[in-house]
Amino acid sequence: MSHIDYDERIPNNVNLSSDKRLLKALEKWQPAYLSWWNDVGPQVFSTNEIYLRTAISTDAGGWANYGFVRMPEYRWGIFLNDKEEGRTIPAGDHAGKPVWDEVPGEYRNTLKRIIVVQADTEPASVEQQRYLASTAPSLYDARNLFQVNVEEGRHLWAMVYLLQAYFGRDGRDEADELLARRAGDADKPRILDAFNQPCTDWLTFHCFTCFTDRDGKYQLGALAESAFDPLARTCKFMLTEEAHHLFVGESGMERIIRRSAQLARESSNGDARELGGIDLTTIQKYVNYWFSYSIDLFGSEVSTNAADFFASGLKGRWREAKDYDEHSALGQTRDIWEVKDGLLVAEQVALRNAMNEELRDQYAKDCQRVVNRWNAALQDEGVTDIEITLPSTRFHRRQGIYASHHFDREGKIITEAQFEAMRDHWLPTQADRDYVQSLMKPVLEPGKFANYIAAPRRGINRQEVDFEYVRTDG
């Protein structure tokens, strides 16, 4: 089953042709998807040949082919990991029982909502980035953007398959709505706020793919532990594709950080801006902004919904089956810092109610590992007096128990006036955004890169860095 059938109108490895009703529904949705892609997908080089990878199998080794493809001709399809025989429910009240191949009636609406929220993030990021290639710092970077875009579109297909295969008319209606919402639209925005934020420059893009797509990694990881086996198998393969998105963000940020250090060293006053780079102070502000926006995506620190998802087995913890010996989380607590009478006080919370925070902790540790690598790059460039740092997970929150309070970068509670006095030191100002935007000039000669970003150390799929990743004359 790991082999993907590309002879079908909709490539798949789920034997789609055996279910005529489902096949008909998905073939009806396909033209609407392509219309959405043409309307709000990539608008620059939209019909050029791009050096893209395409999944040909769900096996871990040799799962993708690389070649030149015009994006409207990319073969989006439905790919699930092979079924694991004898798999049991990893966590919650049903732990140890056989996984579900169908949706239990009592969990139908909850599971549908979980899938819809995840599905809504996939087209949103494509919409946010639709014009970004017009200022690509290189053909290498443009190609990486387009790879992210086509795979986000593929992930939408993955979720729509689940909706249409297992939720009947309701699922079909939800699939249609996924193409009706728009990122940043005043009347019909995307469900989660981070996916309504503008993405018009490449510092933002690399922050987004590093921090916000990393949230996606942990959300998909929690769903990969689901008792609903088709969802778990879908998310496991999505994680395989998602790894490249995180690489694009992390490595892109490192290249901007390296170039900032190089230009500061060359500048007469140690300021990268003097030579047309992005200074580390501005980079730090963007890190503060996108880390805090992405932290919000995990939900409230104390959540009965999270407890219900875990108890029912709809979601697990990160690497639940591999990393935990005890899977009920009953009779266990953890401390959550809550604001009481203007002070932060550690309150014991039932572990099930803190599942969002458990996942957020794993995410924050992963982000810190990334930042450590950036700081190693700075040291490699001779910078020893400054580091990129992550703010507290309480900083600049709009969701959860900290949203109605104000905190400094270290997570200490402060007044609104104190926060506003420091806002421009912690978060990008309009002047910062205008400056970054002023640097966004396209560089479309193979092997050449914009001044504010260093070249990568190696190309894609063993190609040279100066390979023509986008055929601009096509």
Sequence and secondary structure as in RCSB ss.txt:
>XXXX:A:sequence
MSHIDYDERIPNNVNLSSDKRLLKALEKWQPAYLSWWNDVGPQVFSTNEIYLRTAISTDAGGWANYGFVRMPEYR
WGIFLNDKEEGRTIPAGDHAGKPVWDEVPGEYRNTLKRIIVVQADTEPASVEQQRYLASTAPSLYDARNLFQVNV
EEGRHLWAMVYLLQAYFGRDGRDEADELLARRAGDADKPRILDAFNQPCTDWLTFHCFTCFTDRDGKYQLGALAE
SAFDPLARTCKFMLTEEAHHLFVGESGMERIIRRSAQLARESSNGDARELGGIDLTTIQKYVNYWFSYSIDLFGS
EVSTNAADFFASGLKGRWREAKDYDEHSALGQTRDIWEVKDGLLVAEQVALRNAMNEELRDQYAKDCQRVVNRWN
AALQDEGVTDIEITLPSTRFHRRQGIYASHHFDREGKIITEAQFEAMRDHWLPTQADRDYVQSLMKPVLEPGKFA
NYIAAPRRGINRQEVDFEYVRTDG
>XXXX:A:secstr
  B B SSSS BSS GGG HHHHHHHHHHHHHHHHHHHHHS  SSTTSEEEEEEE B SSSS EEEEEEEGGG  
  B      TT B  SSTTTTSB BSS  GGGHHHHHHHHHHHHHHHHHHHHHTTTGGGG S HHHHHHHHHHHH
HHHHHHHHHHHHHHHHSHHHHHHHHHHHTT  TT SSS  SSGGGGS   SHHHHHHIIIIIHHHHHHHHHHHTT
 SBHHHHHHHHHHHHHHHHHHHHHHHHHHHHHHHHHHHHHHSTTS GGGGT   HHHHHHHHHHHHHHHHHTT  
SS HHHHHHHHHTS   TTHHHH S  S TT EEEEEEEETTEEEEEEEEGGGGHHHHHHHHHHHHHHHHHHHHH
HHHHHTT  S       TTTT SSSTTTTSEE TT  EE HHHHHHHHHHHS  HHHHHHHHHT     STT   
TTS   SS GGG  TTS SEETT 
